[in-house]
């Protein structure tokens, strides 16, 4: 990598982690650590004060005042030129999904070694993204799960979506029939079709499905 060094802000509520990252990157001419913060709010204020000073944010996901994903979302919204790599102990789908939704450029686990950290940073600063191999399956599984839910939702007719929305509001079949000016038998038929199309086993399952898909 040639040209000016990448100016890095490190945000982590554990000073030992910050010191460790500084040690790992200290001899890398391509990178220059120009600031550090012990919470998300402090990190954001440093960037807001001098946004042109920073090119790269290395942030923990779990911090006081602002989490790493909240910080990432705010940085990407206001200062999109700053690339963000999230460091986390969490190897689970919700944490990864939250990071992706916050538009993080990368996500690696804190047990990663120096080689993976440098690989991630090189990939991101070259214009790409980097997600630890341990969490790539989580991203795929989340995408696959969402794809199935989208397909299931698309199979529902407009009337079935209406019925489902009323089921979520805890209306009985009789109440739904009265509200939609159809018979209770028709409502029960719709309910059965919805259960089959969404592969839900109960009304509780239907409610969860509806909430996930914004039908509540």
N, C-alpha and C positions, 0 to 999 in steps of 0.2 A: 504494500500500500504506500502510495507516494502522496506528496502534498502536505498541507497542514494537518497536525494531529487532531483526532476526534476529541472534543472536549466533553468530559463525562461528569455527570452528577450522580452520586451514589446516595440512595435513600434506604435506610434500614434502622430499625429501633434497637439493634444490637451492635454496639461499637466494635465488638470482636469480629463481626461479619464485615463491617466496613474496613477495618484494619486488614483483614484477610484479603479482601478484594484489592485493596491498595497494594498489598504485597504481591499478589498474583499479576497485577498489571503494571507494576512499577518499572519494569525493565522493557516494556513494550513501547517503542518510539511512536507507533501509530496512534497510541491512546494517551490522553492526558487527563488526570482526575483534577478537576478545578474546584469542586465543592462537594460537601457532604451534608446530609440532614438525618436527624434521628426520628423524624415523623413525617407523614405525608403533607401536612399543612406547611411545615417549614420548607419542604422541598418545593412545593408549589410557589411559595412566596419568593424563594430564591430565583426560580425561573421567571416569574412575573416581573421581578425587578430588573432582570437583565436577560431577556429571552435570546438575544443574539449571542450570548456567551456560551450557550450549551447546544451540543449536537446530539447528545445521547444520555438517556436516563437508565440507570441500573437500579431497579427498585424491588424491595421485598413486597410480597402480596399482603402480609398481615402487619399493619402498623397502626399506631394511635392517630386520632384526629381525622386522618384520611387514609383509607386502605390503598394498597398499591394499584388496584383496579380503578378505584375512584380517581386517584391521582393521574393514572394513565388516561382515563377518559377526558379529564379536564385539560391535560397537556395536549392531547390530540385535537381537542376542539379548538383551543386557542393558539397553540404553537405546533402545527402539524409537521414542521421541519425537524422536530426532535423525535428521534427514534427511541423506542422503549423496549427494554428486555426485562421481563419479570422473573425474579428468582423466588422459588417457593419450596416449602417442605411438603406441599399438598399435591399428591398424585391422585386426584379424583376428578370426575367429570364436571361437577358443578364449578369448581375453582377454575378449571381450564376453560369451560364455556364462558365464564364471567370475564376472563382475560381476553378471549377472542372477541367477545361482544364489546369490550373496551378498546378494541383495535390495537392491542399490543402487537409489536413486531416479532416478539418471541417469548418463549416460556421455557425455562429450564429448572431442574430440581437443584436444591442447595447441596445435594451430595454429588453433584457433577464435579469433575476434575477441571484443572486448568485448561486442558486441551479442548474440552467441550465448550467451556466458556469462551475461549478465543475463537473457536469455530463459529459459535453462535453470533458473536460480535462481528466477525468478518463477513458472515453471510448477510447480516442485517445492514451493515454499513455499505455493503455492495448493492443494496437495493432489494434484497430478498427478505425472507422470514426464516425463523428457526424455532422449531418445537422439539424438545427432547424426545428421543426415540421411545422412552418409557410412556409418553403421553400421546403419541400419535394414534395408537389404537383407541384411546378415549375420544379423540376428536372424530375419528371415523365412526365409532359406535354412536356418538351423539348425532352425527349427520345422518347416519342410516336410520336411527330411531325417529328423527324429525321427518325424514323422507317418508317413512311408513305412515306417520301421523298425518302428514299432508295428503298422502294418497287416500287414507281413510276418510279424511274430512271432505275431500273432493268427491267421494262416492255418495255423500249425503245430499238428498234433494233439498230444495229451498224449504219445503214444508217440514222435512225431518229436522233441519236446523232450527226452525221455529219451535218445534216440539221439544227438541233438546234444550234450547234456551229456557223454556218454561219448566222443564224437569229440574234444571239447575236452581230455579227459583222456588223449588219445593212444592209446585202445584201438583195436585192429584190428577189422575186421568180424567176424572169428571170435570175438574176445573179447567183443564187444558181444552177439553172438548167444548165447553161452554165459551171459552175465550176465543177459540178459533172457528166456532160455528160448525163443528164436525161431530160425529158420533164418538162415544167412548170406545166403541169397538175399533174405529179407525185410528184413534189415538194409541190403543194397545197394539195395533198392527205396526204403526210407525215406531213405537217403542221397541218392539221385537226386531224390526229391521235395523234400527239404530244400534242395538246391542250386537247384532251379527256383523254389521259393517265396521264397527269400531273395535270389534273383538273384546268388548267389555263384558264382564260377567254379572254386573249388578248396577243399580242406580248410582251407588257410590263411585264405581268405575266410570260411569258416564259423566258424573260431575267433575271428576279429575280430568277426564279427557277434554271436556268443554272449557275448563279453566286454562289448561295448557294451550288450547287453540283460540283463546280469546272470545269464546262464545258465552261467557257468563254474563 
